Amino acid sequence: VHTVFVTSNGWHSSIVIGHGALPGGLVPEAADFAHARFLEFGWGDAEYYPAKDPGIGMALAAALAPTPSVVHMAGYARAPARRYPKSEVLALVLDEASLGRLATFIDATFDRGGQARAASRGPGLYLDSLFYPALGEFHLFNTCNTWSARALVAAGLGIEATGTRSAEGLMEQLRPLGKGQ
């Protein structure tokens, strides 16, 4: 069995997988974080998510019209609950097959444009993170939390992705399935 984590800062959710647990041949971008113990994956609007100081106009544009997306990937050594002490972190136990389906979903999110791996679009939100082009369009009904829910549905967790837009909506479904950190 493998433990994966879902983090929520109340607004945004991410999925964290142990680097060593990532099935071989998937997410070749993990090589950018070769020394990391954990890999964190988030998804969002290609303009709003990476912006240093996004304004209300950028937020409205992201929410109201379908826009391109990015994957935010971070690689770090500290356990997610220690890295994000002010965030909610849930641990979920997955068997090998479920982890494989989750990793396959995440892998399929990267827009590699026919290449073996996606090239980073630039620095991420943290010193140990990068943004990559992603497939799918971001909008009010397809948010980062919807993406996280779809990834966990792909893993076989009994939650609903349709209608899951908020971090709280996602975490509310996951709390009975996971263990708080």
PEQUIRA-V184597 format. One record per residue. PHI is phi in radians with two decimals (NA if undefined). OMEGA is omega in whole degrees, 0 to 359 (NA if undefined). NEAR is the number of other ideal C-beta (glycine too) atoms within 8 Angstrom. Layout:
# PEQUIRA-V184597
phi:omega:near
PHI:OMEGA:NEAR
PHI:OMEGA:NEAR
This chain:
# PEQUIRA-V184597
phi:omega:near
NA:181:6
-2.30:175:11
-1.81:172:9
-2.03:184:15
-2.20:171:14
-2.07:180:17
-1.93:176:14
-2.49:174:14
-1.69:181:10
1.67:182:7
-2.18:187:5
-2.17:176:10
-2.08:176:13
-2.45:177:12
-2.02:182:16
-2.10:179:12
-2.19:174:15
-1.09:182:11
-0.96:181:12
-1.21:180:5
-1.52:182:9
-1.11:181:12
-1.03:180:9
-1.00:178:4
1.51:179:3
-1.90:178:10
0.89:179:10
-1.05:178:7
-1.13:177:12
-1.05:178:12
-1.09:177:7
-1.23:182:9
-2.26:188:12
-0.99:184:6
-1.69:181:5
-1.37:174:12
-1.54:181:8
-2.19:175:16
-2.08:180:15
-1.91:181:15
-2.16:173:14
-2.30:183:14
-2.43:179:14
-3.05:181:15
-1.09:185:11
-1.18:179:14
-1.73:185:12
-1.20:186:14
-0.99:181:12
-1.40:186:12
-1.09:179:8
-1.22:182:3
-2.50:183:4
-1.22:180:8
-1.73:181:6
-1.13:178:5
-1.09:179:6
-1.16:178:11
-1.13:179:10
-1.14:178:8
-1.07:180:11
-1.16:185:13
-1.39:191:7
-1.60:180:7
-2.26:177:5
-1.01:183:6
-2.30:177:13
-1.05:185:10
-2.23:177:13
-2.38:168:15
-1.78:173:15
-1.80:182:17
-2.17:178:17
-2.16:176:14
-2.23:185:14
-2.62:184:11
-1.69:185:6
-1.30:176:8
-1.05:184:7
-0.93:181:13
-1.16:177:9
-1.37:179:7
-1.20:183:9
-2.12:185:10
-1.14:180:6
-1.72:180:4
-1.80:172:9
-1.45:179:9
-2.25:177:13
-1.94:175:14
-1.68:179:11
-2.13:180:13
-1.69:180:7
-2.16:172:13
-1.40:185:8
-1.01:181:8
-1.14:179:7
-1.13:177:11
-1.08:178:15
-1.07:179:9
-1.19:177:11
-1.10:180:16
-1.12:178:13
-1.13:177:11
-1.07:180:12
-1.07:179:15
-0.99:182:9
-1.26:179:7
-1.35:182:12
-1.21:175:15
-1.64:184:8
-1.65:178:8
0.93:179:6
1.45:179:3
-1.57:180:7
-1.19:178:4
-2.62:180:9
-1.36:174:12
-1.49:179:7
-1.05:174:9
-1.50:179:10
2.50:183:7
-1.07:179:5
-1.57:181:12
-1.28:182:6
-2.12:179:7
-1.09:183:3
-1.85:181:9
-2.55:180:13
-2.46:172:13
-1.80:178:14
-2.28:175:14
-1.11:183:12
-2.28:174:13
-1.60:179:7
1.69:180:9
-1.88:178:8
-1.53:171:16
-2.93:186:12
-0.94:181:7
-1.75:177:6
-2.53:186:10
-1.77:175:12
-1.01:182:13
-1.29:174:14
-1.13:178:12
-1.05:179:13
-1.04:179:15
-1.09:179:14
-1.09:178:10
-1.08:182:13
-1.31:172:15
-1.12:178:11
-1.03:179:10
-1.27:178:13
1.81:177:9
-1.29:184:10
-1.45:177:4
-2.15:179:12
-1.84:175:8
-1.57:180:10
-1.10:179:4
1.54:178:6
-1.51:181:13
-2.03:184:9
-1.74:176:8
-1.08:180:12
-1.12:177:8
-1.07:177:11
-1.22:185:16
-1.13:177:13
-1.03:178:7
-1.27:185:12
-1.49:184:14
-0.93:179:9
-1.20:184:5
-1.70:187:10
-2.13:179:10
-2.11:178:5
-1.14:182:8
-1.92:NA:9
